Every structure is written in structure tokens, then in C-alpha cells.
Amino acid sequence: MTSTALQPSTASTLPAPPTAARILRRCRELAAPALAEAVDGLHPWVAEMAGYALGRCEVGGAPADHSQGKGVRQALAVLGAEAVSGPAEAGVPGAVAVELVHTFSLLHDDIMDGDALRRGRPALWKAYGTGPAVLAGDALFALAVETVALTPHAGPAVRQLTTALGDLVRGQADDLLFADRPWTGPEAVGVGEYETMAERKTGALLGCALAIGARLAGASGGTVTVLDRAGRHLGVAFQIADDVLGIWGDPSVTGKPVHGDLRQGKKTLPVLAALGAPGGSELAALLGSSASLDGEGVRRAAVLVERAGGRTAAVREARRHLTAADTLLAGVPLAPGPAADLRTVLSALADRTI
């Protein structure tokens, strides 16, 4: 008979569950060779620009190793394959494709938004010019489609990717149109309308990442659909968290100026929630008084958003979507280990601890 006094000591010898950071790193490292091979097959100049966007080189091609994000989309594709009991390698083409699409969307986003920095470095359009940056983005988009078109599940996988791309474009279009709409009144952007935009702009690609990994591993259509929906909820939560960081984030972590979204007058969830709250009238007056705010104005706006409950409401809504994603995952048969890894990543995203 085993002594109960030995049980804590025995348990302490068990390996600790992997952290979200370790899970993401494992998936990134698995996909990295295929991603590099795909990019290196482009026209040399375009490949250099793509390498710069991915943090692999400097302007001119000198090797570099700049952090370019956590690789959440890559990880979701690999975990999607593993979660349906497929080999991790089955999800790699999907991981490469969604990373290429994500990078393409960032290149074009920076041009449309006029953002001069991307993760603490000059954005590609500032480093190489607007025309070359558009060309590089187009090349990455085409390469992403080609990557999944060469897989055994080419037809369904390409449709999965192009459907997500169509939604991404719709979401980006809505986001751009929001800029010209008033802060208050019948034409103002509502929270529900904002979340529809976020599901398309951000959620579509996260849903695609999770679903395409499962599809490439041979999952049923029903499971693929549920995983896509779960990823879309995750995307809304992820976008809301980005909105919070866009107002209150540390520039040394986000790579963007503090209060940047407020300065640009972007319709973000914390602001929209604050405007709809009882204490939002002063914020509405401030935002409506000028097309752009100076330094003191954005600081005041950030205080008013928080005072009206915008920050609290945003965090609460992000968690609601994460709970919805977790509920969907619980409704399909998934391999226990990969499902646990997936939930670890979701939990970390809830508090942006990765």
C-alpha cells in the first residue's frame, strides 16, 4: 500500500503542463522551415521584403532575428490537426498559409491606416515604399493560396482559406467606413456592429487557422465547422484585447505609440461601450469637438473611457467570447492532450500573458 505521505512527493515528479508560450514556440518551430522555403521561392526582391515583414532580415537583406508576434495563427493550425488526432505535420501547410495571409493583411493595413511602425520597426511601406509594399502583400496572398492548393485536401482547404479572405476584406471595409461615421446619434457605430466587423476582420482568419489544420488532418465537415466558429469567437476576443492595448498598452510591448487608437479616432470597443454608458456624455463631447486630439486630449479621453466603464466592459465582452469558444470546443470529440494545449493558449489570450 502506498503511503499518503509519499503522494505529494510522487506528484511533484510529474512533468508540469506546457505553458502557452512553450506551445506557441513548438508550433512556430515546426512550421518555420516550410514558411522559410515558401518565402524563399518568391522573386528575390519580393522575398527580401517578405523576409523583412517576417523579421528575418533588414532592408537590403542582411540577416536579422526580430520578433514578429507570437505565431498564434500558426499554432492554431497545428493544434487543429493534432486536436482531431492527426499528426502535427498535417497542419503545417495551413500554418504557413494563414501566416502568409496574416502578414499580407498587416502590410496592407499599415498602408491604409498610415501606421509608420510595425512592432517597433518601420512598417514595410515606410522602409521600401508604398508600391513595393502592396506588391509584397499581393505576392504573399498568392503564395498562401498556392500553399494549400498543393495539399491532398486542396479543394476544401482552398475554399476554407478564400472564404476567410472574403470575410477579412468585408471586415476591413467596414472598419475603414466606421472612421467616417459619427460618434453619437442614429448613424453611430454600435457595439454589435463592431463585433460583426471584428469577427470578419480578425476572427475569420483565426477560425480558418484552427479549421484548416483539422481539415488537412482529415476531420469531418461538422468538426471543421465547429472549430471555425470557435476560432471566430477567439478572434473577436483577440481584437477587443488589441483595442484595450491600443489605448492603455505599453509601447515597449505593443510596438505602437500609447493612446494611438484614440489619437487616430478609431472606433474601438472600449470607446463605443463608454459612449453608450450613462457617464459617456463628456467623452462624446470631447471626441466630437475635433477631428483629432492633441496629447492632452487623448490622455483625457483615455481617462473618460475608463471612468465610464469602457475598459471593464471590453474585458468582460472579450471573456464572454472566450467562454463561447471553449463551450464549442467541448462539444466536439477532440484528442485530450492537444485540446488541453488549445485551452491553455485560449486562457493565456484572455489575459494576454503570452
MOJO-V830064 format. One record per run of one state. SS is the DSSP state (h for helix, s for strand, l for the rest). FROM is the first residue (numbers start at 1). TO is the last residue. Records with the same first field share a line. If there is no record, write none. Layout:
# MOJO-V830064
SS=FROM-TO / FROM-TO
This chain:
# MOJO-V830064
l=1-3 / 13-19 / 41-43 / 54-56 / 58-62 / 64-71 / 84-87 / 114-116 / 119-120 / 123-123 / 129-129 / 150-153 / 179-190 / 217-220 / 249-250 / 255-259 / 264-268 / 276-280 / 289-294 / 308-309 / 331-335 / 352-354
h=4-12 / 20-40 / 44-53 / 72-83 / 88-113 / 124-128 / 130-149 / 154-178 / 191-216 / 221-248 / 251-254 / 260-263 / 269-275 / 281-288 / 295-307 / 310-330 / 336-351
s=57-57 / 63-63 / 117-118 / 121-122
